[in-house]
Amino acid sequence: MDHFHYKDRVLYCEQVPLAQLAEQFGTPLFVYSQATLLHHLRCLQEAFAEVNPLICYSVKTNGNLTLCRLMASHGAGFDVTSGGELYRALAAGGVGEKIVYAGVGKTDPEIRYALANNVFLFNVESEEELHNLGDVARSMGRVARAALRVNPDLPPKTHAKTDTSVKGVKFGLDIETVLDVAHGVLGNPSVQVVGLHMHLGSPILSTQPYKDGAAKAVVLIQRLREQGHQISLLNMGGGFGIHYRKQEAQPAQAFAEVIVPAVKQTGCRLILEPGRFIVGNAGVLLSRVLYRKETGGKHYVIQDAAMNDLIRPTLYGSFHRIWPVAPAAGLPAPPDDYEAEIPDTFVQDVVGPVCESGDFLAQNRRLPILQRGELLATFSAGAYGMAMSSNYNSRPRAAEVLVDGTSVQLIRRRETYEDLVRPEVEL
Ligand SMILES: *Cc1c(COP(=O)(O)O)cnc(C)c1O
């Protein structure tokens, strides 16, 4: 479900035509729908209401302060993976008591920063990290609360670069070692193991991995308690998939059906760390066609968004729906299945201006004839779009706008050339 829809062959975000936003703010432009964002947060809150979950929005997915502030004001906490994300979460009105901190490489200054701000939980990924967390906490006269992140060793679920629960990845503790690692801090007054954490990978389109992961968690929590640990938290991470190609995602309710029974069995409080599920379908990347060209039997449409704006297609081979903002009469608007044969379309590559052959938003994609100056929408770009953007080729980052009904708010201005060189130090 999202609030991007065509009306009389014109694409709207809520009540605002996208063409109007392109005129006002230029392209490339990220456009977010507030109603979509809040709808998806609410879906999770409602689906899991029975176990009163702590829903920690994953800041790395899209850390824009305005979006994070919306999350906080609608009851979400935050999942952070660095000191910088913790800074964002706090700046957006987050409180330490609703922040969980993940990541394999937390530095001592980051740990101190988190402890000083009363971060609720550290998701710990190695034995050394657990002991170091205790040492840093002791040096500050604090007690750190830890959830051990376990790698439940499940079959592959998604792209190799984003699957985090198969054997041998850098994430979490091997499931066979969790009990030994926990035993090592039993009685340590500076660090308490109070929970179990897993983040299975992303995006996941099936509920089965959550069912399997939760079943393993139930057993482990039992063993940890037998060892003498007071386990009160089960953190099932994020990773819920969204619609990229068609309507392929599972609803929140489907994930709740496999997770909630396990949570109840443990008597733990549930923590979730969704990112993509909340913001992914809430954003589009708007771009303008610069040129068309044909070479070696291939048709290219060159437009002004590039891999530095949205790196997912070239990094993960990801599919994003792309369609004209004002499709010509006779075209389906938009097609139900973007991979199907669509009349009056032909196979094209959608590429950007960056000097890399890997600079594309789509390859071998059926699209209608596009005109110079025409606007394109790349859908489902709210998650890991702006967050993974760069200044490669000295391209200023795109602007971001938030639409709420008929109102439009610029939530990040377009970068300038001056911004590009500002941190540099000349001798
Ligand atoms: C990236 C990440 C998330 C969020 O993943 P989504 O797929 O965006 O929901 C949650 N938890 C951890 C530990 C992560 O690394």
The ligand as a Gaussian input file, in Angstrom:
#p B3LYP/6-31G(d) Opt

LIG

0 1
 C       19.832000      -3.020000       8.464000
 C       19.365000      -3.535000       9.772000
 C       18.017000      -3.443000      10.126000
 C       16.953000      -2.899000       9.192000
 O       16.741000      -3.740000       8.113000
 P       15.468000      -3.500000       7.144000
 O       15.577000      -4.523000       6.118000
 O       15.608000      -2.126000       6.589000
 O       14.261000      -3.663000       7.969000
 C       17.652000      -3.893000      11.377000
 N       18.557000      -4.390000      12.248000
 C       19.859000      -4.491000      11.934000
 C       20.798000      -5.040000      12.921000
 C       20.303000      -4.077000      10.686000
 O       21.601000      -4.190000      10.373000

